[in-house]
Amino acid sequence: MAQQSFFSFFLTAGCDNFAQALKRSVVAALWFAFLTFPIMVIKVNTIENTVVWHWDRMAYIALAVFFGSFVWRWLLARKELKKDESKEESHMESLLTKVQSNTVLKLIALGAIALVAAGFPQVFDLYQTNIMVSCLVYIVLGLGLNIVVGLAGLLDLGYVAFYAVGAYAYALCNMHWGVGFWFMLPVGAVLGALLGVLLGFPVLRLRGDYLAIVTLGFGEIIRLVLENWGDVTMGPSGISGIDRPALFDMKIGVIGSTHYMYYIMLGLLVFTIFCVNRLQNSRIGRAWLALREDEIACQAMGIDKMKTKLMAFALGATWAGMAGVVFAAKTSFINPASFTFWESAIILSIVVIGGMGSIRGVIAGAIILILLPEYLRDFAQFRMLLFGAIMVLVMVFRPQGLISAKRKIYKYTASKTASAGNE
């Protein structure tokens, strides 16, 4: 069926018939052209008091919507007709599975990724390196939130609060007492974990929408405290002049400092991936998965639900605290506007679009959601429109995420069982 032509698919397995699909596409094109008529066609020149009519733009929009509607209906029809959809693997997932199952290919792939990552600052300019540092920060944040949302199934909409605490902890300690970056990095992690436990205690009995509302309120409370407690946090003015990480007391310029920050984030990312991977395959990781699937059955199996939830909140907030310290050192200026609900929404989108519970999915989601808008800047005002359209396409055709999570399967043969028994 994948090799079936576009129009033959419509005639055999698409909409009711080709004529009906054609009619619907024409209606969609006309309606969309009507809605965008004032924006795309009419251009008023207030200096010369003239009106310029761009009728060609309306024609382009109508044609694009007409053919786009055809493609959309074709993809939806194919999706409905596919068999065993739940067991289906995407091309990306099948390729990753083949690479992971083959030790040689896995080592080659890891070596190539390490080579590209190590040489990135030397190949690309300062702007690209700075963007990549931001992307790495969001990957770490996404992996931290993946523990809470993807593994434990606890919808946290106030995750940016832990991010803000780490950033402000380093900024304030550096401003008042001159505390360095490397001392505050583990301190930020500890503060994030403590704040995660403080948030976890009041919401132990909540789940679903109620948990989301409470965590959203918690994030807004932290932001409002940072904005209004001006004597301590400097209020909306923010804190500037934050020291960047030092390299053996050597003075490095802007370019060297950016490259140094990139390698710091690269090391932190590798450490995060290692820890999260070990956690999700450990005893506590299995407890999180059981908690996500069914809380009652989880408790009936003897798992301490309170400790499991608190552990998820604490460990997830730990990475946010460290990422906040890195963010403050990277930008050397922070204010409450950097920690709004929009940041939590972006981090949650990274987890959901990439694939809940999947480390590779979170990395792919962060690359798409953080790097893609930057590389679409050539489209100017249409940048966010294209970005939103890509997100819609992903959620319609890959609702489980770009790379869904894979659980390890342990197989025991009869011979191994017998030999183990004899030993």
Disulfide bonds with the S-S distance in Angstrom:
none
